[in-house]
């Protein structure tokens, strides 16, 4: 993994992502608490979540067209600065002005719709193909390190100095991320000759056509959709499972969350160090299949020590699956449409997240807690089986020949 960090441009992108993710968690920890404290309404808190998700679902796919047209490094610089300015608007929130929170959440989500595809599309231009697994594992690591740092910092800042301190720190992390991206040297994305004369919608459809016609990419969309849908089904069910089946309280909820975060960090290091020995197909397939089995055992044998042990292993399998998807999609997607493909992929992930959480909550009430959890675990395992069955083993050797 050290080899990829020795590459200056990638390390700058990685550090920018780490700082930005930490800032995101600083705000995400404090803002829902602030909204609930001001309103006493779970509906108001849920409304903020909708305000964050809706623009991402609608805009991320078409935003990929512009990511492929523009300099992706500049997209990241501009979007970080715009997000800093957007977050700073929360300083205007006063009594009776909660609407500002919803506007800021929606605008920030709209801006981030450009940043996500730009980062995913830029990364493969900064490292050679044989270091892609390590690079994506490092990105998975910074997501977990950022959460581990940002959650307690956000809680401390909000408790001691209020929302204003949280806002200032989050805005500064976006500025710092922009400054880290500025020195990166990266090529502009090539454009296919026929796209020079295409309009916006025809360019967008050209990206969608890649998803439709390339079997591997199409399967990845299905697989990541299943993984995300099943994973977010667990979100509204996990606390009831801890309370009603494990017979434990909020302390165990926090313990399992911390174990998952720490094992995710360990998993990132393991996958980064050893992942190059396995194909992305195997990382996704066997990682997801094993994750599904672990979840089924965990939910049907409610014993605390077993839940902790399985959560440790589950952190590694989760990283292996996500790194495999990211790597295989980057390898397989032609350079000139990479922003559009990743934009569509991320939009589908947001949609699957929203639907999964809603279905999980409803199904837990209608069918019962354990059947709903078992279905979620089965979907995660099924995603691995789909990869192993539908993506041929030779796909890795063929990847990259389409660019």
URURJO-V890573 format. One record per residue. N is the residue number from 1. RES is the residue in one small letter. SS is DSSP state (h for helix, s for strand, l for the rest). PSI is psi in radians with two decimals (* if undefined). Layout:
# URURJO-V890573
N_RES_SS_PSI / N_RES_SS_PSI
This chain:
# URURJO-V890573
1_x_l_-0.50 / 2_x_h_-0.50 / 3_x_h_-0.73 / 4_x_h_-0.57 / 5_x_h_-0.37 / 6_x_l_-0.14 / 7_x_l_1.95 / 8_x_h_-0.87 / 9_x_h_-0.70 / 10_x_h_-0.73 / 11_x_h_-0.62 / 12_x_h_-0.74 / 13_x_h_-0.70 / 14_x_h_-0.79 / 15_x_h_-0.69 / 16_x_h_-0.76 / 17_x_h_-0.70 / 18_x_h_-0.83 / 19_x_h_-0.76 / 20_x_h_-0.76 / 21_x_h_-0.74 / 22_x_h_-0.75 / 23_x_h_-0.68 / 24_x_h_-0.79 / 25_x_h_-0.51 / 26_x_h_-0.82 / 27_x_h_-0.75 / 28_x_h_-0.42 / 29_x_h_-0.70 / 30_x_h_-0.64 / 31_x_h_-0.79 / 32_x_h_-0.65 / 33_x_h_-0.72 / 34_x_h_-0.79 / 35_x_h_-0.77 / 36_x_h_-0.66 / 37_x_h_-0.61 / 38_x_h_-0.55 / 39_x_h_-0.49 / 40_x_l_0.33 / 41_x_l_2.15 / 42_x_h_-0.50 / 43_x_h_-0.70 / 44_x_h_-0.66 / 45_x_h_-0.72 / 46_x_h_-0.59 / 47_x_h_-0.60 / 48_x_h_-0.67 / 49_x_h_-0.75 / 50_x_h_-0.71 / 51_x_h_-0.53 / 52_x_h_-0.66 / 53_x_h_-0.69 / 54_x_h_-0.86 / 55_x_h_-0.62 / 56_x_h_-0.73 / 57_x_h_-0.73 / 58_x_h_-0.68 / 59_x_h_-0.44 / 60_x_h_-0.68 / 61_x_h_-0.94 / 62_x_h_-0.46 / 63_x_h_-0.47 / 64_x_h_-0.47 / 65_x_h_-0.81 / 66_x_h_-0.59 / 67_x_h_-0.64 / 68_x_h_-0.40 / 69_x_h_-0.66 / 70_x_l_2.95 / 71_x_l_2.04 / 72_x_h_-0.56 / 73_x_h_-0.79 / 74_x_h_-0.61 / 75_x_h_-0.77 / 76_x_h_-0.70 / 77_x_h_-0.87 / 78_x_h_-0.75 / 79_x_h_-0.64 / 80_x_h_-0.73 / 81_x_h_-0.68 / 82_x_h_-0.68 / 83_x_h_-0.61 / 84_x_h_-0.79 / 85_x_h_-0.67 / 86_x_h_-0.83 / 87_x_h_-0.67 / 88_x_h_-0.42 / 89_x_h_-0.33 / 90_x_h_-0.29 / 91_x_h_-0.28 / 92_x_h_-0.13 / 93_x_l_2.13 / 94_x_l_-3.02 / 95_x_l_2.25 / 96_x_l_0.19 / 97_x_l_0.67 / 98_x_l_-0.34 / 99_x_h_-0.47 / 100_x_h_-0.65 / 101_x_h_-0.77 / 102_x_h_-0.68 / 103_x_h_-0.78 / 104_x_h_-0.77 / 105_x_h_-0.74 / 106_x_h_-0.77 / 107_x_h_-0.75 / 108_x_h_-0.69 / 109_x_h_-0.70 / 110_x_h_-0.72 / 111_x_h_-0.73 / 112_x_h_-0.36 / 113_x_h_-0.43 / 114_x_h_-0.59 / 115_x_h_-0.74 / 116_x_h_-0.96 / 117_x_h_-0.60 / 118_x_h_-0.74 / 119_x_h_-0.78 / 120_x_h_-0.61 / 121_x_h_-0.53 / 122_x_h_-0.67 / 123_x_h_-0.81 / 124_x_l_-0.27 / 125_x_l_-0.15 / 126_x_l_-0.21 / 127_x_l_2.66 / 128_x_l_2.80 / 129_x_h_-0.59 / 130_x_h_-0.09 / 131_x_h_0.16 / 132_x_h_-0.73 / 133_x_h_-0.81 / 134_x_h_-0.72 / 135_x_h_-0.76 / 136_x_h_-0.56 / 137_x_h_-0.65 / 138_x_h_-0.64 / 139_x_h_-0.70 / 140_x_h_-0.63 / 141_x_h_-0.76 / 142_x_h_-0.49 / 143_x_h_-0.68 / 144_x_h_-0.67 / 145_x_h_-0.69 / 146_x_h_-0.72 / 147_x_h_-0.76 / 148_x_h_-0.62 / 149_x_h_-0.70 / 150_x_h_-0.63 / 151_x_h_-0.95 / 152_x_h_-0.59 / 153_x_h_-0.75 / 154_x_h_-0.76 / 155_x_h_-0.73 / 156_x_h_-0.80 / 157_x_h_-0.76 / 158_x_h_-0.69 / 159_x_h_-0.67 / 160_x_h_-0.74 / 161_x_h_-0.05 / 162_x_l_-3.08 / 163_x_h_-0.56 / 164_x_h_-0.74 / 165_x_h_-0.70 / 166_x_h_-0.79 / 167_x_h_-0.79 / 168_x_h_-0.80 / 169_x_h_-0.77 / 170_x_h_-0.75 / 171_x_h_-0.70 / 172_x_h_-0.59 / 173_x_h_-0.60 / 174_x_h_-0.70 / 175_x_h_-0.77 / 176_x_h_-0.70 / 177_x_h_-0.73 / 178_x_h_-0.75 / 179_x_h_-0.57 / 180_x_h_-0.55 / 181_x_h_-0.53 / 182_x_h_-0.78 / 183_x_l_-0.12 / 184_x_l_2.37 / 185_x_l_2.00 / 186_x_l_2.53 / 187_x_l_2.63 / 188_x_l_2.55 / 189_x_l_2.38 / 190_x_l_2.69 / 191_x_l_2.41 / 192_x_l_2.51 / 193_x_h_-0.67 / 194_x_h_-0.35 / 195_x_h_-0.21 / 196_x_h_-0.42 / 197_x_h_0.05 / 198_x_l_2.61 / 199_x_l_3.07 / 200_x_h_-0.91 / 201_x_h_-0.59 / 202_x_h_-0.63 / 203_x_h_-0.74 / 204_x_h_-0.77 / 205_x_h_-0.54 / 206_x_h_-0.67 / 207_x_h_-0.74 / 208_x_h_-0.61 / 209_x_h_-0.57 / 210_x_h_-0.74 / 211_x_h_-0.68 / 212_x_h_-0.63 / 213_x_h_-0.40 / 214_x_l_1.97 / 215_x_h_-0.71 / 216_x_h_-0.82 / 217_x_h_-0.71 / 218_x_h_-0.75 / 219_x_h_-0.69 / 220_x_h_-0.66 / 221_x_h_-0.79 / 222_x_h_-0.78 / 223_x_h_-0.85 / 224_x_h_-0.56 / 225_x_h_-0.79 / 226_x_h_-0.78 / 227_x_h_-0.81 / 228_x_h_-0.78 / 229_x_h_-0.86 / 230_x_h_-0.71 / 231_x_h_-0.75 / 232_x_h_-0.31 / 233_x_h_-0.55 / 234_x_l_-0.46 / 235_x_h_-0.91 / 236_x_h_-0.13 / 237_x_h_-0.30 / 238_x_h_-0.83 / 239_x_h_-0.80 / 240_x_h_-0.62 / 241_x_h_-0.78 / 242_x_h_-0.76 / 243_x_h_-0.83 / 244_x_h_-0.58 / 245_x_h_-0.74 / 246_x_l_-0.42 / 247_x_l_0.52 / 248_x_l_3.06 / 249_x_l_-2.80 / 250_x_h_-0.47 / 251_x_h_-0.65 / 252_x_h_-0.61 / 253_x_h_-0.82 / 254_x_h_-0.70 / 255_x_h_-0.84 / 256_x_h_-0.61 / 257_x_h_-0.75 / 258_x_h_-0.73 / 259_x_h_-0.74 / 260_x_h_-0.74 / 261_x_h_-0.81 / 262_x_h_-0.68 / 263_x_h_-0.51 / 264_x_h_-0.68 / 265_x_h_-0.83 / 266_x_h_-0.70 / 267_x_h_-0.67 / 268_x_h_-0.72 / 269_x_h_-0.71 / 270_x_h_-0.84 / 271_x_h_-0.69 / 272_x_h_-0.63 / 273_x_h_-0.62 / 274_x_h_-0.19 / 275_x_h_-0.46 / 276_x_h_-0.26 / 277_x_h_-0.25 / 278_x_l_2.64 / 279_x_l_2.69 / 280_x_h_-0.62 / 281_x_h_-0.77 / 282_x_h_-0.65 / 283_x_h_-0.79 / 284_x_h_-0.92 / 285_x_h_-1.00 / 286_x_h_-0.56 / 287_x_h_-0.81 / 288_x_h_-0.71 / 289_x_h_-0.78 / 290_x_h_-0.69 / 291_x_h_-0.73 / 292_x_h_-0.75 / 293_x_h_-0.78 / 294_x_h_-0.73 / 295_x_h_-0.72 / 296_x_h_-0.77 / 297_x_h_-0.79 / 298_x_h_-0.81 / 299_x_h_-0.40 / 300_x_h_-0.16 / 301_x_l_1.37 / 302_x_l_1.42 / 303_x_l_2.29 / 304_x_h_-0.86 / 305_x_h_-0.59 / 306_x_h_-0.69 / 307_x_h_-0.71 / 308_x_h_-0.81 / 309_x_h_-0.76 / 310_x_h_-0.54 / 311_x_h_-0.58 / 312_x_h_-0.86 / 313_x_h_-0.66 / 314_x_h_-0.54 / 315_x_h_-0.64 / 316_x_h_-0.78 / 317_x_h_-0.62 / 318_x_h_-0.74 / 319_x_h_-0.76 / 320_x_h_-0.77 / 321_x_h_-0.86 / 322_x_h_-0.67 / 323_x_h_-0.70 / 324_x_h_-0.77 / 325_x_h_-0.85 / 326_x_h_-0.79 / 327_x_h_-0.82 / 328_x_h_-0.66 / 329_x_h_-0.71 / 330_x_h_-0.72 / 331_x_h_-0.68 / 332_x_h_-0.45 / 333_x_l_2.26 / 334_x_l_2.46 / 335_x_h_-0.73 / 336_x_h_-0.18 / 337_x_h_0.22 / 338_x_h_-0.67 / 339_x_h_-0.71 / 340_x_h_-0.72 / 341_x_h_-0.79 / 342_x_h_-0.53 / 343_x_h_-0.79 / 344_x_h_-0.70 / 345_x_h_-0.78 / 346_x_h_-0.61 / 347_x_h_-0.73 / 348_x_h_-0.57 / 349_x_h_-0.77 / 350_x_h_-0.73 / 351_x_h_-0.77 / 352_x_h_-0.62 / 353_x_h_-0.82 / 354_x_h_-0.82 / 355_x_h_-0.69 / 356_x_h_-0.78 / 357_x_h_-0.72 / 358_x_h_-0.81 / 359_x_h_-0.69 / 360_x_h_-0.78 / 361_x_h_-0.78 / 362_x_h_-0.80 / 363_x_h_-0.60 / 364_x_h_-0.61 / 365_x_h_-0.72 / 366_x_h_-0.84 / 367_x_l_-0.30 / 368_x_l_2.78 / 369_x_h_-0.93 / 370_x_h_-0.77 / 371_x_h_-0.66 / 372_x_h_-0.73 / 373_x_h_-0.69 / 374_x_h_-0.69 / 375_x_h_-0.76 / 376_x_h_-0.79 / 377_x_h_-0.70 / 378_x_h_-0.67 / 379_x_h_-0.70 / 380_x_h_-0.82 / 381_x_h_-0.67 / 382_x_h_-0.63 / 383_x_h_-0.65 / 384_x_h_-0.72 / 385_x_h_-0.65 / 386_x_h_-0.76 / 387_x_h_-0.86 / 388_x_h_-0.54 / 389_x_h_-0.59 / 390_x_h_-0.30 / 391_x_l_2.06 / 392_x_l_2.64 / 393_x_l_-0.40 / 394_x_l_0.01 / 395_x_h_-0.57 / 396_x_h_-0.65 / 397_x_h_-0.40 / 398_x_h_-0.34 / 399_x_l_2.54 / 400_x_l_-0.17 / 401_x_l_-0.03 / 402_x_l_-0.10 / 403_x_l_*
